[in-house]
Amino acid sequence: MGLVVMKFGGTSVEDPAAIGRTASIVAGRVAAGKRPVVIVSAMSKVTDQLLRAAGAAAQGDRTGALAIASRLRSRHRDTAFALVKDAAALANWIEQKFDSLDEILRGLAAILELTPRISDLIVSYGEQISSRMIAAAFRERGIDAAHVDAREIIVTDSQYQKAIPIDSAIDKRSADKLPPLIRESKVPVMGGFIGANESGITTTLGRGGSDFTAALVGSAMGAEVIEIWTDVDGIMTCDPRVCADALRVKVVSFEEAAELAYFGAKVLHPATILPAVKKNIPVLVLNSRNAACEGTRIISLPPRCKSPFKSIAVKKKLSIIDVVASRMLMTHGYLKQIFDIFDKHMCPVDMVSTSEVSVSLTVDSNEKLPAIAADLSRLADVKYEGRKALVCLVGDDIRGKSGMAAQLFAAIRHINVRMISQGASEINMSFMIEEDDADEAVRSLHAAFFQDPDPDIFDVEARKQLTQSEQLTAGS
């Protein structure tokens, strides 16, 4: 029997109906002879609300913070009673957890200082409660589920809010705790996103970290496959909300998926790829609302694609920083000084372009920009502009295909391009434009490059069915 790690995101466990669908999917894997380990996120929007409660308490708004917690308490309690017939014990446990959360919020409102460590503890309640509740719901539906506290397995350093996993410790904890349950035909259920340092203090892996948890457990256990269940049919050729004829991508490489994830495709957390790559474990992106769909398969060596690109990703809310110093640029160590400043502020850079007298960099727009610019101004003249978007086209061996750049920029000749990057990667071409132009650029590029898609790589049948449906609607 093959071990499969199944991660269900917030929208897949957002209410009793969604949790019921999730239970049916897991039951189907068990019936097929698979051995699932299930990772669940907090219920949809819960993490955001916990952060709001923490922020309100830190500003002295004790009443507002407790009101948010009270609404969350009611939501989880009501969900528990909807899922489990005899939910008294579960509901009592949920009450105790929220009593504990209320105490933390009251203390925070008294000291008026929200540290990263306290923030991690507060947001961890979403996964702590959802995982226990979902394990109970599984048992109610005939799945022999065993709840596992993720903090007993996911060991990290102490970089709160974005902790780095300690792989060797995770491998050992997983080997100690999970196989005994699986041998008893139980289905382990644990929360994603959360972990603990070696002293047992709660940490988190950063937003989107539930995917990371699934990959870490999958790698530690030598899983046959890692399944990421979300609310879309898989990786698409572009955002279907921007372009209605976006296609599902059937298969991509690990490298292509990582590029897409980093450059804005929100289906997948970028770090998810890394543990899977190490063990060559396939990752499937699937839709819990459409379980029959085959989704997207991410593997090390996919078949060659006849189409030039596989997908278009967009990363918005970026800023361009221009650093101009005609006398300094080519001096030894100058670029190091620039990047040391970004390192000091822990600010990642997306794209870099240099000329004879200037360096241009793109970064996420955030509150650190004025401080970064102030430090850079000691080296050179600095200016920065916000509201930019980075458009990234990903495909295999782009560098080896002649004429790609000409075709690409011909398709968007009506849009002003600020920066261009090609050559750093064989599988991506990127450029920077105004944020307001991003949707139009995606539609123009999609029309240019995805009119004759490779049926081995893309779900062209879905497009045919959509076209036939539109024709029937027009005919009626």
C-alpha positions as a Markdown table, in Angstrom:
| # | Residue | x | y | z |
|---|---|---|---|---|
| 1 | Met | 0.0 | 0.0 | 0.0 |
| 2 | Gly | 1.3 | 3.4 | -0.9 |
| 3 | Leu | 1.6 | 6.2 | 1.6 |
| 4 | Val | 0.0 | 9.5 | 0.4 |
| 5 | Val | 0.2 | 12.8 | 2.2 |
| 6 | Met | -2.9 | 14.9 | 1.6 |
| 7 | Lys | -3.0 | 18.6 | 2.4 |
| 8 | Phe | -6.3 | 20.4 | 2.5 |
| 9 | Gly | -6.3 | 24.2 | 2.4 |
| 10 | Gly | -8.6 | 26.6 | 4.2 |
| 11 | Thr | -11.4 | 26.6 | 1.6 |
| 12 | Ser | -11.4 | 22.8 | 1.7 |
| 13 | Val | -12.3 | 22.9 | 5.4 |
| 14 | Glu | -14.1 | 26.2 | 5.5 |
| 15 | Asp | -17.5 | 24.8 | 6.8 |
| 16 | Pro | -19.3 | 21.5 | 7.5 |
| 17 | Ala | -20.1 | 20.9 | 3.9 |
| 18 | Ala | -16.5 | 21.4 | 2.8 |
| 19 | Ile | -15.2 | 19.2 | 5.6 |
| 20 | Gly | -17.7 | 16.5 | 4.5 |
| 21 | Arg | -16.3 | 16.6 | 1.0 |
| 22 | Thr | -12.8 | 16.3 | 2.4 |
| 23 | Ala | -13.8 | 13.3 | 4.5 |
| 24 | Ser | -15.2 | 11.6 | 1.4 |
| 25 | Ile | -12.0 | 12.2 | -0.6 |
| 26 | Val | -9.9 | 10.7 | 2.2 |
| 27 | Ala | -12.3 | 7.8 | 2.6 |
| 28 | Gly | -11.9 | 7.2 | -1.2 |
| 29 | Arg | -8.1 | 7.0 | -0.8 |
| 30 | Val | -8.5 | 4.5 | 2.1 |
| 31 | Ala | -10.9 | 2.4 | 0.1 |
| 32 | Ala | -8.4 | 2.4 | -2.8 |
| 33 | Gly | -5.8 | 0.8 | -0.5 |
| 34 | Lys | -3.8 | 4.0 | 0.2 |
| 35 | Arg | -2.4 | 5.0 | 3.6 |
| 36 | Pro | -3.2 | 8.7 | 4.0 |
| 37 | Val | -1.5 | 11.2 | 6.3 |
| 38 | Val | -3.8 | 14.3 | 6.3 |
| 39 | Ile | -2.6 | 17.9 | 6.8 |
| 40 | Val | -5.2 | 20.6 | 7.3 |
| 41 | Ser | -5.2 | 24.4 | 7.3 |
| 42 | Ala | -7.2 | 26.5 | 9.6 |
| 43 | Met | -10.8 | 27.1 | 8.4 |
| 44 | Ser | -10.9 | 29.8 | 5.7 |
| 45 | Lys | -10.2 | 33.3 | 6.9 |
| 46 | Val | -9.5 | 32.2 | 10.5 |
| 47 | Thr | -5.8 | 33.1 | 10.4 |
| 48 | Asp | -6.6 | 36.6 | 9.2 |
| 49 | Gln | -9.1 | 37.1 | 12.0 |
| 50 | Leu | -6.7 | 35.8 | 14.6 |
| 51 | Leu | -4.1 | 38.3 | 13.3 |
| 52 | Arg | -6.8 | 41.1 | 13.5 |
| 53 | Ala | -7.6 | 40.1 | 17.1 |
| 54 | Ala | -3.9 | 40.1 | 18.0 |
| 55 | Gly | -3.5 | 43.6 | 16.4 |
| 56 | Ala | -6.5 | 45.0 | 18.2 |
| 57 | Ala | -5.3 | 43.7 | 21.5 |
| 58 | Ala | -1.8 | 45.1 | 21.0 |
| 59 | Gln | -3.4 | 48.5 | 20.3 |
| 60 | Gly | -5.3 | 48.4 | 23.6 |
| 61 | Asp | -8.6 | 47.4 | 22.0 |
| 62 | Arg | -9.4 | 44.5 | 24.4 |
| 63 | Thr | -13.1 | 44.6 | 23.7 |
| 64 | Gly | -12.6 | 44.4 | 19.9 |
| 65 | Ala | -10.0 | 41.6 | 20.2 |
| 66 | Leu | -12.3 | 39.5 | 22.5 |
| 67 | Ala | -15.3 | 40.1 | 20.1 |
| 68 | Ile | -13.3 | 38.7 | 17.2 |
| 69 | Ala | -12.3 | 35.7 | 19.3 |
| 70 | Ser | -16.0 | 35.2 | 20.4 |
| 71 | Arg | -17.2 | 35.1 | 16.8 |
| 72 | Leu | -14.5 | 32.5 | 16.1 |
| 73 | Arg | -15.5 | 30.5 | 19.1 |
| 74 | Ser | -19.1 | 30.4 | 17.9 |
| 75 | Arg | -18.1 | 29.4 | 14.4 |
| 76 | His | -15.9 | 26.5 | 15.5 |
| 77 | Arg | -18.4 | 25.3 | 18.1 |
| 78 | Asp | -21.3 | 25.4 | 15.6 |
| 79 | Thr | -19.2 | 23.5 | 13.1 |
| 80 | Ala | -18.4 | 20.9 | 15.6 |
| 81 | Phe | -22.0 | 20.2 | 16.4 |
| 82 | Ala | -22.9 | 20.1 | 12.7 |
| 83 | Leu | -20.2 | 17.5 | 12.1 |
| 84 | Val | -20.4 | 15.3 | 15.2 |
| 85 | Lys | -23.6 | 13.9 | 16.7 |
| 86 | Asp | -22.3 | 13.7 | 20.2 |
| 87 | Ala | -20.0 | 16.7 | 20.2 |
| 88 | Ala | -20.1 | 17.6 | 23.9 |
| 89 | Ala | -16.5 | 16.5 | 24.6 |
| 90 | Leu | -15.2 | 18.2 | 21.5 |
| 91 | Ala | -17.2 | 21.4 | 22.1 |
| 92 | Asn | -15.9 | 21.5 | 25.7 |
| 93 | Trp | -12.3 | 21.2 | 24.4 |
| 94 | Ile | -13.0 | 24.0 | 21.9 |
| 95 | Glu | -14.3 | 26.1 | 24.8 |
| 96 | Gln | -11.1 | 25.5 | 26.8 |
| 97 | Lys | -8.9 | 26.5 | 23.8 |
| 98 | Phe | -10.8 | 29.7 | 23.3 |
| 99 | Asp | -10.7 | 30.5 | 27.1 |
| 100 | Ser | -6.9 | 30.1 | 26.8 |
| 101 | Leu | -6.8 | 32.4 | 23.7 |
| 102 | Asp | -8.9 | 35.0 | 25.5 |
| 103 | Glu | -6.4 | 35.0 | 28.4 |
| 104 | Ile | -3.5 | 35.7 | 25.9 |
| 105 | Leu | -5.5 | 38.5 | 24.3 |
| 106 | Arg | -6.2 | 40.1 | 27.7 |
| 107 | Gly | -2.5 | 39.9 | 28.6 |
| 108 | Leu | -1.6 | 41.4 | 25.2 |
| 109 | Ala | -4.0 | 44.3 | 25.7 |
| 110 | Ala | -2.3 | 45.0 | 29.1 |
| 111 | Ile | 1.3 | 45.0 | 27.9 |
| 112 | Leu | 0.5 | 46.6 | 24.4 |
| 113 | Glu | 3.4 | 44.8 | 22.6 |
| 114 | Leu | 2.8 | 42.1 | 20.0 |
| 115 | Thr | 6.1 | 40.2 | 19.6 |
| 116 | Pro | 6.6 | 37.7 | 16.8 |
| 117 | Arg | 6.6 | 34.9 | 19.3 |
| 118 | Ile | 3.2 | 35.9 | 20.7 |
| 119 | Ser | 1.8 | 36.4 | 17.2 |
| 120 | Asp | 2.8 | 32.8 | 16.3 |
| 121 | Leu | 1.1 | 31.4 | 19.4 |
| 122 | Ile | -2.1 | 33.3 | 18.6 |
| 123 | Val | -2.4 | 32.3 | 15.0 |
| 124 | Ser | -1.5 | 28.7 | 15.8 |
| 125 | Tyr | -5.0 | 28.3 | 17.4 |
| 126 | Gly | -6.6 | 28.1 | 13.9 |
| 127 | Glu | -4.7 | 24.9 | 13.0 |
| 128 | Gln | -4.7 | 23.5 | 16.5 |
| 129 | Ile | -8.5 | 23.6 | 16.6 |
| 130 | Ser | -9.3 | 22.7 | 13.0 |
| 131 | Ser | -7.1 | 19.6 | 13.0 |
| 132 | Arg | -8.7 | 18.2 | 16.2 |
| 133 | Met | -12.2 | 19.0 | 14.9 |
| 134 | Ile | -11.6 | 17.5 | 11.5 |
| 135 | Ala | -10.2 | 14.3 | 13.1 |
| 136 | Ala | -13.4 | 13.9 | 15.0 |
| 137 | Ala | -15.4 | 14.5 | 11.9 |
| 138 | Phe | -13.5 | 11.8 | 10.1 |
| 139 | Arg | -14.2 | 9.3 | 12.9 |
| 140 | Glu | -17.9 | 10.2 | 12.7 |
| 141 | Arg | -17.8 | 9.2 | 9.0 |
| 142 | Gly | -16.1 | 5.9 | 9.5 |
| 143 | Ile | -12.5 | 6.9 | 9.0 |
| 144 | Asp | -10.2 | 5.7 | 11.9 |
| 145 | Ala | -8.5 | 9.1 | 12.4 |
| 146 | Ala | -5.9 | 9.9 | 15.0 |
| 147 | His | -5.1 | 13.5 | 15.8 |
| 148 | Val | -1.4 | 14.4 | 15.9 |
| 149 | Asp | -0.2 | 17.8 | 17.3 |
| 150 | Ala | 2.0 | 19.1 | 14.4 |
| 151 | Arg | 4.2 | 20.8 | 17.0 |
| 152 | Glu | 5.4 | 17.4 | 18.1 |
| 153 | Ile | 6.7 | 16.7 | 14.6 |
| 154 | Ile | 7.6 | 19.9 | 12.8 |
| 155 | Val | 10.7 | 21.1 | 14.6 |
| 156 | Thr | 12.0 | 24.5 | 13.6 |
| 157 | Asp | 14.5 | 27.2 | 14.6 |
| 158 | Ser | 13.3 | 30.2 | 16.5 |
| 159 | Gln | 12.7 | 32.7 | 13.6 |
| 160 | Tyr | 9.1 | 33.3 | 14.6 |
| 161 | Gln | 6.6 | 34.0 | 11.8 |
| 162 | Lys | 8.8 | 32.4 | 9.2 |
| 163 | Ala | 10.6 | 29.6 | 11.0 |
| 164 | Ile | 13.1 | 27.3 | 9.2 |
| 165 | Pro | 12.4 | 23.6 | 9.6 |
| 166 | Ile | 15.1 | 21.3 | 11.0 |
| 167 | Asp | 14.9 | 18.4 | 8.6 |
| 168 | Ser | 16.9 | 15.8 | 10.6 |
| 169 | Ala | 14.7 | 16.4 | 13.7 |
| 170 | Ile | 11.5 | 16.2 | 11.6 |
| 171 | Asp | 12.6 | 13.0 | 10.0 |
| 172 | Lys | 13.2 | 11.4 | 13.5 |
| 173 | Arg | 9.9 | 12.7 | 15.0 |
| 174 | Ser | 7.9 | 11.5 | 12.0 |
| 175 | Ala | 9.6 | 8.1 | 12.1 |
| 176 | Asp | 8.8 | 7.8 | 15.8 |
| 177 | Lys | 5.2 | 9.0 | 15.8 |
| 178 | Leu | 3.5 | 8.3 | 12.5 |
| 179 | Pro | 4.4 | 4.7 | 11.4 |
| 180 | Pro | 2.9 | 3.1 | 14.6 |
| 181 | Leu | -0.5 | 4.8 | 13.8 |
| 182 | Ile | -0.3 | 3.8 | 10.1 |
| 183 | Arg | 0.5 | 0.2 | 11.1 |
| 184 | Glu | -2.8 | 0.2 | 13.1 |
| 185 | Ser | -4.6 | 1.4 | 9.9 |
| 186 | Lys | -5.2 | 4.8 | 11.5 |
| 187 | Val | -5.3 | 8.0 | 9.5 |
| 188 | Pro | -3.0 | 10.7 | 11.2 |
| 189 | Val | -4.6 | 14.2 | 11.0 |
| 190 | Met | -2.4 | 17.2 | 11.9 |
| 191 | Gly | -2.4 | 20.9 | 11.4 |
| 192 | Gly | -0.2 | 22.5 | 8.8 |
| 193 | Phe | 1.6 | 25.8 | 9.1 |
| 194 | Ile | 2.6 | 25.4 | 12.8 |
| 195 | Gly | 5.6 | 23.9 | 14.4 |
| 196 | Ala | 7.7 | 24.3 | 17.5 |
| 197 | Asn | 11.4 | 25.0 | 18.3 |
| 198 | Glu | 13.5 | 22.5 | 20.1 |
| 199 | Ser | 12.3 | 24.0 | 23.4 |
| 200 | Gly | 8.7 | 23.3 | 22.5 |
| 201 | Ile | 7.8 | 27.0 | 21.9 |
| 202 | Thr | 5.2 | 27.4 | 19.1 |
| 203 | Thr | 6.4 | 28.7 | 15.7 |
| 204 | Thr | 4.9 | 29.1 | 12.3 |
| 205 | Leu | 6.3 | 28.4 | 8.8 |
| 206 | Gly | 4.9 | 31.6 | 7.2 |
| 207 | Arg | 1.8 | 32.2 | 5.2 |
| 208 | Gly | 1.1 | 29.2 | 2.9 |
| 209 | Gly | 3.1 | 27.0 | 5.2 |
| 210 | Ser | 0.6 | 24.2 | 5.3 |
| 211 | Asp | 1.8 | 23.2 | 1.9 |
| 212 | Phe | 5.3 | 23.2 | 3.3 |
| 213 | Thr | 4.2 | 21.0 | 6.2 |
| 214 | Ala | 2.8 | 18.5 | 3.8 |
| 215 | Ala | 6.0 | 18.3 | 1.8 |
| 216 | Leu | 8.2 | 18.0 | 4.9 |
| 217 | Val | 6.1 | 15.1 | 6.2 |
| 218 | Gly | 6.0 | 13.6 | 2.7 |
| 219 | Ser | 9.7 | 13.8 | 2.5 |
| 220 | Ala | 10.3 | 12.4 | 6.0 |
| 221 | Met | 8.0 | 9.5 | 5.3 |
| 222 | Gly | 9.1 | 8.7 | 1.8 |
| 223 | Ala | 5.6 | 9.2 | 0.5 |
| 224 | Glu | 4.4 | 7.8 | -2.9 |
| 225 | Val | 2.8 | 11.2 | -3.7 |
| 226 | Ile | 2.0 | 14.5 | -2.0 |
| 227 | Glu | -1.5 | 15.9 | -2.8 |
| 228 | Ile | -2.3 | 19.6 | -2.4 |
| 229 | Trp | -6.1 | 20.0 | -2.3 |
| 230 | Thr | -7.3 | 23.5 | -2.9 |
| 231 | Asp | -10.3 | 25.2 | -4.6 |
| 232 | Val | -9.0 | 25.3 | -8.2 |
| 233 | Asp | -8.5 | 22.5 | -10.8 |
| 234 | Gly | -4.7 | 22.8 | -10.7 |
| 235 | Ile | -2.0 | 25.1 | -12.1 |
| 236 | Met | -3.6 | 27.1 | -15.0 |
| 237 | Thr | -2.0 | 28.8 | -18.0 |
| 238 | Cys | -3.0 | 32.1 | -16.3 |
| 239 | Asp | -5.4 | 33.4 | -13.7 |
| 240 | Pro | -8.9 | 32.3 | -15.0 |
| 241 | Arg | -10.4 | 35.4 | -13.4 |
| 242 | Val | -8.3 | 37.5 | -15.8 |
| 243 | Cys | -8.6 | 35.3 | -18.9 |
| 244 | Ala | -11.7 | 33.1 | -19.3 |
| 245 | Asp | -10.1 | 30.6 | -21.6 |
| 246 | Ala | -7.2 | 29.7 | -19.3 |
| 247 | Leu | -6.3 | 26.0 | -19.6 |
| 248 | Arg | -5.4 | 23.5 | -16.9 |
| 249 | Val | -1.8 | 22.4 | -17.1 |
| 250 | Lys | -1.7 | 18.6 | -16.8 |
| 251 | Val | 2.0 | 18.3 | -16.0 |
| 252 | Val | 4.9 | 20.6 | -15.2 |
| 253 | Ser | 8.5 | 20.1 | -13.8 |
| 254 | Phe | 9.5 | 20.9 | -10.3 |
| 255 | Glu | 11.5 | 23.8 | -11.6 |
| 256 | Glu | 8.6 | 25.3 | -13.6 |
| 257 | Ala | 6.2 | 25.0 | -10.6 |
| 258 | Ala | 8.7 | 26.6 | -8.3 |
| 259 | Glu | 9.2 | 29.6 | -10.7 |
| 260 | Leu | 5.4 | 30.0 | -11.1 |
| 261 | Ala | 4.9 | 29.8 | -7.3 |
| 262 | Tyr | 7.6 | 32.4 | -6.6 |
| 263 | Phe | 6.4 | 34.7 | -9.3 |
| 264 | Gly | 2.8 | 34.9 | -8.1 |
| 265 | Ala | 0.9 | 31.7 | -8.9 |
| 266 | Lys | -0.9 | 31.4 | -5.5 |
| 267 | Val | -2.0 | 27.7 | -6.0 |
| 268 | Leu | 1.3 | 26.5 | -4.5 |
| 269 | His | 3.7 | 27.7 | -1.8 |
| 270 | Pro | 7.2 | 28.0 | -3.3 |
| 271 | Ala | 8.9 | 26.1 | -0.5 |
| 272 | Thr | 6.6 | 23.1 | -1.1 |
| 273 | Ile | 8.7 | 22.1 | -4.0 |
| 274 | Leu | 12.0 | 21.8 | -2.2 |
| 275 | Pro | 11.5 | 18.7 | 0.1 |
| 276 | Ala | 9.7 | 16.9 | -2.7 |
| 277 | Val | 12.6 | 17.6 | -5.2 |
| 278 | Lys | 15.1 | 16.1 | -2.7 |
| 279 | Lys | 13.2 | 12.8 | -2.6 |
| 280 | Asn | 11.8 | 13.0 | -6.2 |
| 281 | Ile | 8.2 | 12.7 | -4.8 |
| 282 | Pro | 5.5 | 13.8 | -7.3 |
| 283 | Val | 3.2 | 16.6 | -6.2 |
| 284 | Leu | -0.4 | 16.7 | -7.3 |
| 285 | Val | -2.5 | 19.9 | -7.2 |
| 286 | Leu | -6.2 | 19.0 | -6.9 |
| 287 | Asn | -9.6 | 20.6 | -6.4 |
| 288 | Ser | -11.6 | 19.4 | -3.4 |
| 289 | Arg | -14.7 | 20.9 | -5.0 |
| 290 | Asn | -14.1 | 18.9 | -8.2 |
| 291 | Ala | -12.4 | 15.7 | -7.0 |
| 292 | Ala | -12.9 | 14.0 | -10.3 |
| 293 | Cys | -10.5 | 16.4 | -12.0 |
| 294 | Glu | -7.0 | 15.0 | -12.5 |
| 295 | Gly | -5.4 | 18.3 | -11.5 |
| 296 | Thr | -1.8 | 19.2 | -12.2 |
| 297 | Arg | 1.1 | 16.7 | -11.7 |
| 298 | Ile | 4.5 | 18.1 | -10.8 |
| 299 | Ile | 7.3 | 15.7 | -11.5 |
| 300 | Ser | 11.1 | 15.9 | -12.2 |
| 301 | Leu | 11.0 | 15.0 | -15.9 |
| 302 | Pro | 7.7 | 15.9 | -17.7 |
| 303 | Pro | 7.3 | 15.3 | -21.4 |
| 304 | Arg | 8.5 | 17.9 | -23.8 |
| 305 | Cys | 6.0 | 20.6 | -24.5 |
| 306 | Lys | 5.3 | 21.6 | -28.1 |
| 307 | Ser | 3.9 | 25.0 | -27.0 |
| 308 | Pro | 6.5 | 27.7 | -26.2 |
| 309 | Phe | 5.2 | 28.5 | -22.7 |
| 310 | Lys | 3.3 | 26.6 | -20.0 |
| 311 | Ser | 1.9 | 29.3 | -17.9 |
| 312 | Ile | 1.9 | 33.1 | -17.1 |
| 313 | Ala | 2.2 | 34.3 | -13.6 |
| 314 | Val | 1.9 | 37.8 | -12.2 |
| 315 | Lys | 3.3 | 39.3 | -9.1 |
| 316 | Lys | 1.8 | 42.6 | -8.1 |
| 317 | Lys | 2.4 | 45.3 | -5.5 |
| 318 | Leu | 6.0 | 45.6 | -6.4 |
| 319 | Ser | 8.3 | 48.6 | -6.4 |
| 320 | Ile | 11.3 | 49.5 | -8.6 |
| 321 | Ile | 14.3 | 51.0 | -6.8 |
| 322 | Asp | 16.8 | 52.9 | -9.0 |
| 323 | Val | 20.3 | 53.4 | -7.5 |
| 324 | Val | 22.5 | 55.8 | -9.5 |
| 325 | Ala | 26.1 | 56.4 | -8.8 |
| 326 | Ser | 28.3 | 57.1 | -11.8 |
| 327 | Arg | 31.6 | 57.1 | -10.0 |
| 328 | Met | 30.9 | 54.0 | -7.8 |
| 329 | Leu | 29.2 | 51.4 | -10.0 |
| 330 | Met | 32.2 | 49.5 | -11.3 |
| 331 | Thr | 34.3 | 49.8 | -8.1 |
| 332 | His | 35.1 | 46.7 | -6.3 |
| 333 | Gly | 32.5 | 45.7 | -3.6 |
| 334 | Tyr | 29.9 | 48.3 | -4.7 |
| 335 | Leu | 27.2 | 45.8 | -5.6 |
| 336 | Lys | 27.9 | 43.9 | -2.4 |
| 337 | Gln | 27.3 | 47.0 | -0.4 |
| 338 | Ile | 23.9 | 47.4 | -2.1 |
| 339 | Phe | 22.8 | 43.9 | -1.4 |
| 340 | Asp | 24.1 | 44.0 | 2.1 |
| 341 | Ile | 21.6 | 46.7 | 2.7 |
| 342 | Phe | 18.7 | 44.5 | 1.5 |
| 343 | Asp | 20.1 | 41.7 | 3.6 |
| 344 | Lys | 20.1 | 44.0 | 6.7 |
| 345 | His | 16.4 | 44.7 | 6.1 |
| 346 | Met | 15.6 | 41.0 | 5.3 |
| 347 | Cys | 14.1 | 42.2 | 2.0 |
| 348 | Pro | 14.3 | 39.8 | -1.0 |
| 349 | Val | 14.9 | 41.1 | -4.5 |
| 350 | Asp | 12.9 | 39.8 | -7.4 |
| 351 | Met | 14.7 | 41.2 | -10.4 |
| 352 | Val | 18.0 | 43.1 | -11.0 |
| 353 | Ser | 19.2 | 45.1 | -14.0 |
| 354 | Thr | 22.5 | 47.0 | -14.2 |
| 355 | Ser | 23.8 | 49.6 | -16.6 |
| 356 | Glu | 27.0 | 51.7 | -16.8 |
| 357 | Val | 25.8 | 54.1 | -14.1 |
| 358 | Ser | 22.8 | 52.5 | -12.3 |
| 359 | Val | 21.3 | 49.5 | -10.7 |
| 360 | Ser | 17.6 | 48.8 | -10.8 |
| 361 | Leu | 16.0 | 46.3 | -8.4 |
| 362 | Thr | 12.4 | 45.2 | -7.8 |
| 363 | Val | 11.1 | 44.3 | -4.4 |
| 364 | Asp | 7.8 | 43.8 | -2.6 |
| 365 | Ser | 6.2 | 47.1 | -1.7 |
| 366 | Asn | 6.3 | 47.3 | 2.1 |
| 367 | Glu | 6.9 | 49.6 | 5.0 |
| 368 | Lys | 10.7 | 48.9 | 4.9 |
| 369 | Leu | 11.2 | 50.8 | 1.6 |
| 370 | Pro | 11.9 | 54.3 | 3.2 |
| 371 | Ala | 14.5 | 52.8 | 5.5 |
| 372 | Ile | 16.1 | 50.8 | 2.7 |
| 373 | Ala | 16.2 | 54.0 | 0.5 |
| 374 | Ala | 17.7 | 56.0 | 3.4 |
| 375 | Asp | 20.5 | 53.4 | 3.7 |
| 376 | Leu | 21.1 | 53.3 | 0.0 |
| 377 | Ser | 21.2 | 57.0 | -0.3 |
| 378 | Arg | 24.5 | 57.0 | 1.7 |
| 379 | Leu | 26.0 | 55.2 | -1.4 |
| 380 | Ala | 24.2 | 56.8 | -4.3 |
| 381 | Asp | 21.2 | 58.8 | -5.5 |
| 382 | Val | 18.1 | 56.7 | -4.9 |
| 383 | Lys | 14.5 | 56.9 | -6.1 |
| 384 | Tyr | 11.7 | 54.3 | -6.0 |
| 385 | Glu | 8.2 | 53.8 | -7.5 |
| 386 | Gly | 5.4 | 51.6 | -6.4 |
| 387 | Arg | 2.4 | 50.0 | -8.1 |
| 388 | Lys | 4.4 | 47.8 | -10.4 |
| 389 | Ala | 3.8 | 44.2 | -11.6 |
| 390 | Leu | 6.2 | 41.5 | -12.7 |
| 391 | Val | 4.9 | 39.2 | -15.4 |
| 392 | Cys | 6.6 | 35.9 | -15.7 |
| 393 | Leu | 6.2 | 33.4 | -18.6 |
| 394 | Val | 7.4 | 29.9 | -17.8 |
| 395 | Gly | 8.2 | 27.0 | -20.2 |
| 396 | Asp | 10.9 | 24.5 | -20.9 |
| 397 | Asp | 14.1 | 25.5 | -22.7 |
| 398 | Ile | 13.0 | 29.1 | -23.5 |
| 399 | Arg | 16.6 | 30.1 | -24.0 |
| 400 | Gly | 17.0 | 27.6 | -26.8 |
| 401 | Lys | 14.0 | 28.8 | -28.8 |
| 402 | Ser | 14.9 | 31.5 | -31.3 |
| 403 | Gly | 12.5 | 34.5 | -31.8 |
| 404 | Met | 10.7 | 34.1 | -28.4 |
| 405 | Ala | 11.5 | 37.6 | -27.2 |
| 406 | Ala | 10.4 | 39.1 | -30.5 |
| 407 | Gln | 7.1 | 37.3 | -30.4 |
| 408 | Leu | 6.5 | 38.1 | -26.7 |
| 409 | Phe | 7.1 | 41.9 | -27.0 |
| 410 | Ala | 5.2 | 42.1 | -30.3 |
| 411 | Ala | 2.2 | 40.7 | -28.4 |
| 412 | Ile | 2.4 | 43.5 | -25.8 |
| 413 | Arg | 3.7 | 46.3 | -28.0 |
| 414 | His | 0.9 | 48.6 | -26.8 |
| 415 | Ile | 2.2 | 48.3 | -23.2 |
| 416 | Asn | 5.2 | 50.1 | -21.7 |
| 417 | Val | 7.8 | 47.7 | -20.3 |
| 418 | Arg | 10.0 | 49.0 | -17.5 |
| 419 | Met | 12.5 | 46.1 | -17.0 |
| 420 | Ile | 13.3 | 42.9 | -18.7 |
| 421 | Ser | 15.0 | 39.7 | -17.5 |
| 422 | Gln | 16.0 | 36.7 | -19.6 |
| 423 | Gly | 19.0 | 34.4 | -19.3 |
| 424 | Ala | 19.1 | 34.0 | -15.5 |
| 425 | Ser | 16.9 | 30.9 | -16.0 |
| 426 | Glu | 16.4 | 28.7 | -19.0 |
| 427 | Ile | 12.7 | 28.3 | -18.2 |
| 428 | Asn | 11.5 | 31.9 | -17.6 |
| 429 | Met | 11.2 | 35.3 | -19.2 |
| 430 | Ser | 10.1 | 38.1 | -17.0 |
| 431 | Phe | 9.4 | 41.8 | -17.4 |
| 432 | Met | 8.1 | 44.7 | -15.2 |
| 433 | Ile | 5.2 | 46.9 | -16.1 |
| 434 | Glu | 2.7 | 49.2 | -14.4 |
| 435 | Glu | 0.3 | 47.3 | -12.2 |
| 436 | Asp | -2.7 | 48.7 | -14.0 |
| 437 | Asp | -1.5 | 47.1 | -17.3 |
| 438 | Ala | -1.0 | 43.6 | -15.9 |
| 439 | Asp | -4.4 | 42.1 | -16.7 |
| 440 | Glu | -4.3 | 43.4 | -20.3 |
| 441 | Ala | -0.7 | 42.1 | -20.7 |
| 442 | Val | -1.8 | 38.6 | -19.6 |
| 443 | Arg | -4.8 | 38.5 | -22.0 |
| 444 | Ser | -2.6 | 39.6 | -24.9 |
| 445 | Leu | 0.1 | 37.1 | -24.1 |
| 446 | His | -2.4 | 34.3 | -23.6 |
| 447 | Ala | -4.1 | 35.0 | -27.0 |
| 448 | Ala | -0.6 | 35.0 | -28.7 |
| 449 | Phe | 0.8 | 31.8 | -27.2 |
| 450 | Phe | -2.1 | 29.5 | -26.2 |
| 451 | Gln | -4.3 | 29.3 | -29.3 |
| 452 | Asp | -2.9 | 26.0 | -30.4 |
| 453 | Pro | -1.9 | 24.2 | -27.1 |
| 454 | Asp | -0.2 | 20.9 | -26.9 |
| 455 | Pro | -2.9 | 18.3 | -25.9 |
| 456 | Asp | -0.3 | 16.2 | -24.0 |
| 457 | Ile | 0.4 | 19.1 | -21.6 |
| 458 | Phe | -2.9 | 21.1 | -21.5 |
| 459 | Asp | -6.5 | 20.2 | -20.9 |
| 460 | Val | -7.8 | 21.2 | -24.4 |
| 461 | Glu | -11.0 | 19.1 | -23.9 |
| 462 | Ala | -12.2 | 21.6 | -21.3 |
| 463 | Arg | -11.8 | 24.4 | -23.8 |
| 464 | Lys | -13.7 | 22.5 | -26.5 |
| 465 | Gln | -16.5 | 21.8 | -24.0 |
| 466 | Leu | -16.6 | 25.5 | -23.0 |
| 467 | Thr | -16.7 | 26.6 | -26.7 |
| 468 | Gln | -19.5 | 24.1 | -27.5 |
| 469 | Ser | -21.5 | 25.4 | -24.4 |
| 470 | Glu | -21.1 | 29.0 | -25.5 |
| 471 | Gln | -22.3 | 28.1 | -29.0 |
| 472 | Leu | -25.4 | 26.3 | -27.7 |
| 473 | Thr | -26.1 | 29.3 | -25.4 |
| 474 | Ala | -25.7 | 31.7 | -28.4 |
| 475 | Gly | -28.0 | 29.5 | -30.5 |
| 476 | Ser | -30.7 | 29.5 | -28.0 |
